[in-house]
Amino acid sequence: MGGRALTIRTDVPAAELRRLARHEKDRAAAARMLAIAGALEGLSRAEAARLAGMERQALRDAVVRYNAEDLAGLHDRPRSGRPARLDGTQKAALKQVVLDGPDVEATGLSAWTLAELCREVEQRWGVSYHPSHMGKLMHQLGLSRQKARPSHPKADAAAREAFAKGGLQAALDGARAEHTDTRLTLWFMDEARFGQKGRVCHRWFTRGQRPPGLCDQRYSWTHLFAAVRPATGDSFALVLPEVSAIAMNEFLARFAATLAKDEHAVMVLDRAGWHTAKKLVIPGNLTLVWLPPYSPEINPVERVWLYLREKHWSHRLLDTSGAIVDALCQAWNALTAERLQTLTSYPYLEQVKI
């Protein structure tokens, strides 16, 4: 290694260095450990460096730092780099600007583009960004460009937050007080329409060309009623031809029949007319809890519908009602085997005690 070889400290045996390298997340540091281990085991410095995928001079530099700083010297030192154009306070303010969205009346924009954000930053703080660099900054701020979900103008954000932070827990405590001799379980319920009128999803395709996607335009459909237990991924689903109090009664009766003798289910659902109808017959082993009005985003089953349509219901032609039902049952069974629990494990539910 350029003259007399450097002596390598031997307080850490080669076998231990190899063991540490296997568990080291820093690939560069792991390579240096392996190279030094090879040299300690008798390999020439050139061969030890080659086997570790580095130059001989890089191994020499690693040995110098290892001798002086022990294992800590095998990790790269932090690089100062170019100073950030925006400081921490400005970045936090920019993130809030992005989350709030543009003032439609003042800007004429319905959503920020990277180019518009560059102009906004320059106007606010006098800092110039290229759109590509602005995109990297958005990722650094924990943001990504996503398709927005519809939000009802009458939705009450405060009511949603109150339900998530304490309303659901209060409902569970009330059910527990009334059913002290049973085991309480928490379920979420919803229904969705599936039919011939299809949709397209994202797909890989030639860059610069918009991919074609098969999309049926006919109008036969059916409905999937489903209840999901986020804590375990358990589920119950029923395909029914309509949404009505009659259909809801059928679903509740069949769902209740699946519960264990010592189980009382608390089912959370929205305020659709057939969920609150006077003709509804609620089984004795079931308590219904209604979400705040216009708050589908806190119902975990809503995410299930999105995933089901994107992965299993796009680019399809279904010619008969029977084909729709068969395809829907196959899609649901595939979904429950894939990732139902992870889809429905909303963060606010982690604080709920059942």
VOGU-3710 file (C-alpha; in Angstrom, 3 decimals, decimal comma):
1> mggraltirt> 0,000/0,000/0,000  2,496/2,571/-1,203  5,644/1,486/0,743  5,608/-0,284/4,087  2,141/-1,636/4,955  0,367/-0,061/7,889  -0,029/-2,179/11,005  -3,685/-2,890/11,768  -4,901/-2,911/15,351  -5,917/-6,418/16,447
11> dvpaaelrrl> -8,126/-5,830/19,504  -11,176/-6,811/17,426  -10,683/-10,256/15,814  -11,347/-10,744/12,098  -14,270/-13,087/12,839  -15,925/-10,405/14,980  -15,434/-7,809/12,232  -17,178/-10,131/9,777  -20,040/-10,683/12,217  -20,454/-6,937/12,717
21> arhekdraaa> -20,385/-6,379/8,955  -23,316/-8,769/8,491  -25,473/-6,630/10,783  -24,185/-3,242/9,664  -26,780/-1,141/7,809  -24,142/1,225/6,397  -22,893/-0,643/3,312  -19,690/1,385/3,024  -18,783/0,721/6,656  -19,572/-2,982/6,226
31> armlaiagal> -17,261/-3,165/3,186  -14,441/-1,569/5,167  -14,938/-4,071/8,001  -14,748/-6,967/5,548  -11,628/-5,602/3,871  -9,830/-5,151/7,191  -10,963/-8,624/8,297  -9,511/-10,079/5,103  -6,207/-8,289/5,693  -6,079/-9,563/9,297
41> eglsraeaar> -6,671/-13,113/8,035  -3,579/-12,927/5,821  -4,835/-11,717/2,450  -2,717/-9,190/0,634  -4,000/-5,661/1,063  -4,737/-5,453/-2,683  -6,729/-8,720/-2,629  -8,614/-7,772/0,562  -9,594/-4,439/-1,017  -10,663/-6,096/-4,272
51> lagmerqalr> -12,873/-8,661/-2,544  -14,563/-5,886/-0,586  -15,195/-3,890/-3,780  -12,885/-0,968/-3,064  -9,584/0,508/-4,184  -6,367/-0,247/-2,321  -5,960/3,399/-1,326  -9,504/3,375/0,137  -8,528/0,427/2,325  -5,400/2,268/3,474
61> davvrynaed> -7,490/5,304/4,440  -9,912/3,023/6,304  -7,041/1,403/8,236  -5,685/4,805/9,282  -9,086/5,878/10,623  -9,750/2,450/12,195  -6,464/2,541/14,066  -7,196/6,027/15,363  -10,945/5,898/16,017  -11,850/2,205/16,381
71> laglhdrprs> -15,045/1,047/14,599  -16,496/4,567/14,562  -13,782/5,553/12,091  -15,169/3,150/9,485  -18,318/5,241/9,017  -18,431/8,223/6,695  -18,220/11,562/8,404  -21,176/13,923/7,972  -20,746/16,244/5,044  -21,494/19,905/5,448
81> grparldgtq> -22,716/20,384/1,878  -24,333/23,538/0,564  -26,312/25,517/3,156  -30,071/25,062/2,895  -31,794/27,806/0,935  -34,679/27,862/3,398  -34,200/27,585/7,149  -36,273/25,351/9,391  -38,915/27,979/10,127  -39,336/28,801/6,452
91> kaalkqvvld> -39,620/25,125/5,526  -42,325/24,628/8,149  -44,185/27,642/6,784  -43,858/26,332/3,223  -45,223/22,945/4,250  -48,263/24,631/5,777  -48,742/26,686/2,594  -48,787/23,471/0,577  -51,185/21,715/2,965  -53,555/24,707/3,006
101> gpdveatgls> -53,586/24,905/-0,783  -53,707/28,073/-2,893  -56,294/30,799/-2,476  -58,469/30,070/-5,508  -59,909/33,596/-5,651  -56,514/35,292/-5,432  -54,431/32,954/-7,570  -56,923/31,267/-9,883  -55,297/27,937/-8,954  -57,128/24,914/-7,602
111> awtlaelcre> -53,914/23,126/-6,588  -50,219/23,932/-6,369  -47,882/22,923/-9,176  -44,118/22,807/-8,653  -43,666/25,821/-10,915  -46,247/27,827/-8,972  -44,616/26,832/-5,693  -41,284/28,110/-7,027  -42,907/31,477/-7,734  -44,597/31,499/-4,325
121> veqrwgvsyh> -41,300/30,803/-2,522  -39,528/33,523/-4,485  -42,263/36,041/-3,649  -42,306/35,142/0,059  -38,618/34,651/0,813  -36,719/35,806/-2,269  -35,267/32,343/-2,848  -35,092/30,866/-6,334  -35,808/27,170/-6,957  -35,995/25,036/-10,095
131> pshmgklmhq> -39,180/22,904/-10,246  -37,136/19,687/-10,056  -35,418/20,912/-6,876  -38,787/21,996/-5,496  -40,028/18,439/-6,032  -37,111/17,104/-3,974  -37,887/19,641/-1,259  -41,510/18,470/-1,145  -40,317/14,910/-0,526  -37,943/16,135/2,179
141> lglsrqkarp> -40,948/17,769/3,866  -42,793/14,437/3,870  -45,174/15,439/1,082  -46,152/13,645/-2,113  -48,500/14,478/-4,963  -51,735/12,544/-4,540  -55,210/12,501/-5,980  -57,572/14,263/-3,576  -60,663/12,499/-2,261  -63,999/14,304/-2,468
151> shpkadaaar> -64,925/16,247/0,667  -68,528/17,202/1,387  -69,014/20,941/2,039  -71,106/20,143/5,135  -68,427/17,949/6,696  -67,478/19,002/10,222  -63,746/18,550/10,859  -64,178/19,250/14,574  -66,805/16,519/14,879  -64,530/14,028/13,104
161> eafakgglqa> -61,659/14,861/15,422  -63,871/14,598/18,509  -65,100/11,165/17,408  -61,561/9,937/16,768  -60,143/11,327/20,022  -62,894/10,338/22,432  -66,299/9,742/20,893  -65,610/6,196/19,784  -64,026/5,328/23,122  -67,088/6,684/24,945
171> aldgaraeht> -69,378/4,530/22,793  -67,287/1,449/23,540  -67,303/2,204/27,268  -71,087/2,557/27,154  -71,484/-0,780/25,394  -69,146/-2,429/27,886  -71,192/-1,098/30,800  -74,363/-2,602/29,318  -72,819/-5,956/28,397  -70,468/-6,810/31,230
181> dtrltlwfmd> -70,839/-10,561/30,750  -69,614/-10,624/27,134  -66,409/-10,013/25,196  -66,491/-6,746/23,239  -65,198/-6,545/19,638  -64,966/-3,484/17,392  -66,105/-3,639/13,763  -66,538/-1,100/10,970  -69,179/-1,510/8,285  -69,967/-0,023/4,892
191> earfgqkgrv> -71,314/-1,005/1,496  -70,335/-0,151/-2,055  -71,728/-0,620/-5,538  -69,824/-2,731/-8,050  -70,887/-3,337/-11,602  -70,147/-3,212/-15,293  -69,335/0,473/-15,472  -65,645/0,107/-14,985  -62,612/2,213/-14,275  -58,967/2,347/-15,220
201> chrwftrgqr> -56,024/2,269/-12,852  -52,357/3,229/-12,961  -50,157/0,931/-15,069  -46,590/0,794/-16,339  -46,235/1,917/-19,952  -43,869/3,572/-22,418  -42,655/6,895/-21,074  -44,239/9,869/-22,813  -47,282/7,909/-24,003  -50,597/7,653/-22,222
211> ppglcdqrys> -51,521/3,971/-21,834  -54,898/2,656/-23,024  -57,171/1,016/-20,463  -60,186/-1,221/-20,998  -63,269/0,416/-19,460  -66,837/-0,894/-19,710  -69,652/1,662/-19,989  -72,669/-0,513/-19,188  -74,793/-0,134/-16,076  -75,633/-3,480/-14,445
221> wthlfaavrp> -74,448/-3,677/-10,851  -74,805/-5,205/-7,417  -73,739/-4,204/-3,902  -71,178/-5,544/-1,457  -71,985/-5,115/2,252  -68,929/-5,681/4,447  -67,858/-5,488/8,081  -64,190/-5,493/9,058  -62,456/-5,884/12,397  -59,249/-3,819/12,055
231> atgdsfalvl> -57,576/-5,293/15,133  -57,438/-8,775/13,603  -58,319/-8,444/9,913  -61,444/-10,567/10,409  -64,273/-9,745/8,041  -67,803/-10,592/6,986  -69,206/-9,724/3,553  -72,471/-10,269/1,746  -73,402/-9,522/-1,875  -76,919/-8,063/-2,037
241> pevsaiamne> -78,903/-6,721/-5,021  -79,891/-3,392/-3,418  -79,298/-0,967/-0,572  -82,385/-0,766/1,649  -83,555/-1,437/5,177  -84,508/-4,949/4,065  -81,021/-5,610/2,734  -79,461/-4,114/5,857  -81,581/-6,322/8,119  -80,433/-9,360/6,146
251> flarfaatla> -76,820/-8,341/6,534  -77,092/-7,643/10,284  -78,892/-10,924/10,964  -76,312/-12,968/9,079  -73,401/-11,092/10,619  -74,770/-11,523/14,155  -75,136/-15,260/13,541  -71,366/-15,539/12,987  -70,428/-14,055/16,376  -69,324/-16,274/19,237
261> kdehavmvld> -71,734/-16,851/22,122  -69,647/-14,731/24,486  -69,081/-11,930/21,939  -70,838/-8,585/21,624  -69,918/-6,573/18,528  -69,820/-2,787/18,361  -70,317/-1,867/14,711  -69,369/1,617/13,495  -71,092/2,843/10,328  -72,239/5,982/8,560
271> ragwhtakkl> -75,690/7,582/8,685  -77,094/6,306/5,390  -80,888/6,090/5,394  -80,956/2,302/5,495  -78,540/2,332/8,473  -80,874/4,468/10,574  -84,266/3,308/9,278  -87,050/2,694/11,799  -87,604/-0,744/10,249  -84,079/-1,789/11,143
281> vipgnltlvw> -83,923/-4,860/13,402  -80,724/-4,798/15,476  -79,722/-8,204/16,911  -79,171/-8,393/20,664  -75,464/-9,188/20,331  -74,813/-6,056/18,288  -74,530/-2,329/19,094  -74,516/0,228/16,267  -72,399/3,394/16,556  -72,825/6,107/13,923
291> lppyspeinp> -70,013/8,202/12,520  -70,305/12,006/12,409  -72,168/13,179/9,272  -70,191/13,297/6,024  -67,108/11,653/7,536  -66,270/8,617/5,387  -62,530/9,237/5,734  -62,494/7,934/9,319  -64,189/4,683/8,326  -61,411/2,159/7,523
301> vervwlylre> -63,666/0,261/5,104  -63,519/3,230/2,708  -59,867/2,428/2,034  -60,866/-1,149/1,275  -63,172/-0,024/-1,539  -60,430/2,088/-3,103  -57,934/-0,774/-3,010  -60,489/-3,289/-4,294  -61,434/-1,132/-7,275  -57,856/-0,195/-8,118
311> khwshrlldt> -56,344/-3,664/-7,980  -59,202/-6,052/-8,709  -61,917/-4,120/-10,557  -60,089/-2,122/-13,243  -59,783/-2,986/-16,955  -62,567/-5,601/-16,820  -65,586/-6,580/-18,913  -68,377/-8,448/-17,101  -71,234/-9,417/-19,386  -73,821/-10,794/-16,931
321> sgaivdalcq> -75,068/-10,245/-13,400  -73,706/-13,649/-12,471  -70,284/-12,672/-13,774  -70,376/-9,521/-11,634  -71,200/-11,487/-8,487  -68,560/-14,142/-9,204  -65,885/-11,520/-9,895  -66,833/-9,599/-6,754  -66,612/-12,687/-4,550  -63,238/-13,621/-6,043
331> awnaltaerl> -61,944/-10,074/-5,549  -63,086/-9,959/-1,916  -61,578/-13,357/-1,114  -58,291/-12,283/-2,698  -58,337/-9,028/-0,730  -58,902/-10,734/2,616  -55,932/-12,998/1,895  -53,705/-10,085/0,873  -53,707/-7,182/3,312  -57,072/-6,432/4,874
341> qtltsypyle> -55,645/-5,817/8,345  -52,994/-3,344/7,172  -55,531/-1,471/5,043  -57,908/-0,936/7,954  -55,452/-0,243/10,784  -56,048/3,499/11,019  -53,702/5,348/13,417  -56,492/6,766/15,588  -57,674/3,250/16,396  -54,378/2,493/18,158
351> qvki> -55,547/4,683/21,047  -58,908/2,930/21,431  -59,189/0,488/24,332  -61,653/-2,324/23,797
//
